[in-house]
Amino acid sequence: MNWVERHLARVARRHPLSPEEIAAIRSLPGEIRTVPARATVIREGVKLSQSTLLLDGLMCRSKTLRNGKRNVAELHVAGDFVDLHSFTLKRLDHDIETLAPCTVALVPHATLEAMFAALPRLARIYWFHNNLDAANHRETVLSLGQRSAVERVGAMFCELRVRLDIVGLVYDDSYALALTQTDLGDHLGLTPVHINRVLRQLRDQKLVTFRNGRVEIHDLAALQALAGFDDRYLYLNPEPL
C-alpha cells in the first residue's frame, strides 16, 4: 500500500467513498517532506496555513511543563492527519513531534477549503475524523484516571493494533512501534521503571512481547480481556454520512 493510500484506507474504512471523493483525497498531498526522528514539526502557538498528513512513520502531540515533564497526549500512525484541527484553530496549543523517521505531506488549508466546497460530504467525513481524534483522547483520559498500569499498556497495544491494521501495517498480530520506555511512560503517566515492570509482566503471561521497536501480540483475546479493551470508541462501523 503506498503512502497516500494509507490515509485513503483510514477514511474509507468508516465511510464508503465515491470515485470523485477518492480522486479528491488522492490529490490532497502538496509538498512532501522527510523528517528525522525526534524532531518538533509544529510548535505550540505558531500560526498555520496548512495541515500535516502523516504518510509514513510515527508522530505524537505533546505538551511540556516548565519543569521539563512531558505528556504525550496522542500517538499518530501512518494515514493520520496529525493536525487537521489546525484548519479551524490556525494555532495549536501543543507541539507535534516525530518519534521515528517520517514522511509527511503538507496540505494547504486553501486546498481543504476548496475540496470541502466542491464535495460537502467530505467536509462531514473529515469533521467525523476530528471527532474520532477526540474520542481517542477521551479513552486516554479514562486510562490515565481509572485503569491500572498493566491495563493502560494493554489497552494501548490493542488500540494501535486496530489502527495500524486498517492501514496495512500489522502482520500476524505484530507491528512496528518506535517508542522508548520513556515515551510509553510519558503517554501513559508511568515511570520508565514501572513500564519495564509491566512489559515484563505481559511477556511472562505470554500476552505481548515488546522488544527492539516491535510489538508481538501472542494472545489477542486474553490481552483485550485483561485491558478491558472495547473498540466502540474507534467507531469502526459509524452511521452513514
N, C-alpha and C positions, 0 to 999 in steps of 0.2 A: 504494500500500500504506500503510495507516495505521500509527500508531506501534506499537501492541501487536502487530499482525500481523507486524511485522518480527521480533520475538522469537519468535513462533509459527513463522515460516518457518525460523528458525535451528534450532529444536528439531525440527520436522517434517522438515527436510532429511535428518536422520540416522535418525529412527525414526518410522514411521507411528503416528499417534495416533488413539485412539477419540474419538467425539463427546463423551464425558464428560471425557476428558483435555483436549480442545480447549477446552471450556467452562470448565474449572478454570483453565487457563492464561490465558484471556481475562479472567478475573475477578481475577487477581492484583494488578494495579496498585491501590495505595491512594492516598495523596496524590501529586499530580503537581506538579512544580516546574519552573520555568525557571531556569537558572543561567548567568551570563555566562561568557565565555571567560576563561581564566587564573585560575580560582578553585579553591581547595582545598575539596573537598566533604567529604572524610573525612580526619582527621588520625591519624597513627600513634598507637596506644595508647589511643584513646578507646573506651569501652565502647559496643557497638552492639546494638540490638534490632530492626534492620531491615536489609534488603539493598537495594541500589540497582540498578534496571533502567534501562539507557540506552535511551531511546526515539528520540532524535534527537541528532545531534552527534558529537563525538569526545572521548574521555577517555583517561586513562592512569593506571597505577600507577607511582609514583615513589619514590625514596629519595634523600636528600641528605646528603652528608657534612658534617662540621663546617666544612670549608674552603669550603663552598658548591657543591662539584661535585655534579652531579645525574645520576642514572641513571633513564631512562625504561624501566622493566622490561617493560611490556606496554601495547600500544595497544588501546583498546576502541572498537568501532564500534556503530552503532545495532543494537539487538536483543540486545546482550550484557548479562548480569548482571555488573556490574563487581566485585562483592564477594559473590558467593554463598558464598564460603568463610567469610564472617563468620557464617553461620548456625551453624557449629560453633566457630569460633575466638573469636567475640564481640569480639575486638580485633584490629586489623590491625597488621602490622609495617612498614607502608608507608603513604604518603599516596595519596589518589585525587584527581586534578586534572582540570579541564576544559581542553581545548585549543581548543575552539570553543564558541560558544553552544550549550547543551544543554537538552534536555527529559528529565527523569528521573521515574521512578515509584518511590516508596518502598514496599517490600513488607515488612510486619512479619514477623518470624521466626515469630510465632504463626500467621500465615496460611499460611506454608510448611509448618509442622509439621502443621496440620490437613489441608492438601492431601495431604501425603505419607501421613498416616494413612488418609485416605479412599481414596487411589489409590496403592498401594505401588509400582506400576510407574513412576510419575512420580518417586518418590524415586530409583530406579535410573537413570532418564534424566538427572536433574539431577546425580547423582553422576558419570555419564559426562561431563557438560559441565564439571564441576570437573576431571576427569582430562584433558579436552581442553585446558583452560587450561594445565595442567601440561605437556602435550605442546608447546604453543606456546612456553612458557618454555624447554624443552629445545632447541628449534630456534633460539631467540635465542641461547642459550649457545653452541651449535655455531657460529653465525655469528660471534659475538664471538671465539671461540677459534681458529677454523680458516679461515673464509672471508676472502678479500681484500676490500678496501673496495668495489670495484665489485660483487663477488658479494653482499656484505651488502645493499647498496642494492637491487640487482636482485631478490634473494630477498624482501625486504620488499614491494616493489611487486607481485610475483607473489602473495604471500600475501594482501595486502589486496584484490587484485582478486577472489580466490576468496571471501573473507569478505563483501565488500560485494555481490558478485553474488548471493549467497544471499538477501540481504535487499532485493534490487531496486534497488541504488544504483550499478550500473555501466551505462554507456550507450556502446555502440560502443567497448569497451575503454578507457573514460575514466571517471574518478571524482574526486570532490572529496576533498581531503586538506589539512586546515587545519594543516599543520606548517611551522614555520620551519626553516631550515637548522641552527639551534642545536638545535631539538627532534630533528631527524634525527641530529645528532651525539651528543646525549645518549642516544638509543636504540641507536645502532649503534657507540658507542665511537670516534667520529671527531671531528676538529675541524671547525668550520664551513668553514674553508678547504679541507679535504680533501673534505668533502661537496660543495662548489661545484665542485671539480675533477672528481669522479665524475659529477655531474649533467651537466656539460658533455661528458664522455666518452660517456655514454649518449645524449645528444642528438646528438652528432656521428656516432655509429654508427647513428643513425636507429632506436634501440630504444625510447626513452622521452623524453618531454618533461615536466618538472615546472615549471610556471610559474603564478603567481598562484593558488596553492592548488588546482591541478588537475593530475592525472596523466593523460597520454595515452600509452598503450602502442601503439607503431607496429608492432612485430613480436613478438607474444607468444611464439611458438615459439623465436625466437632469444634472447629475454630469458631464458626458462626454461633454455635450454641454457647460456647464459653464467653464470647464477647457480647452476646445478646444482639447480634447484628441483624437488622431488618432493613432491606434495601428500599423500602417505600419512599424514603426521603430523596432518593435518586430519581424518582418519577420516570421509571423506565417505560411505563405504559400510561402516559398522560391523556387527558381528554383532547379531542381534535381541536385545532385552531383554524 
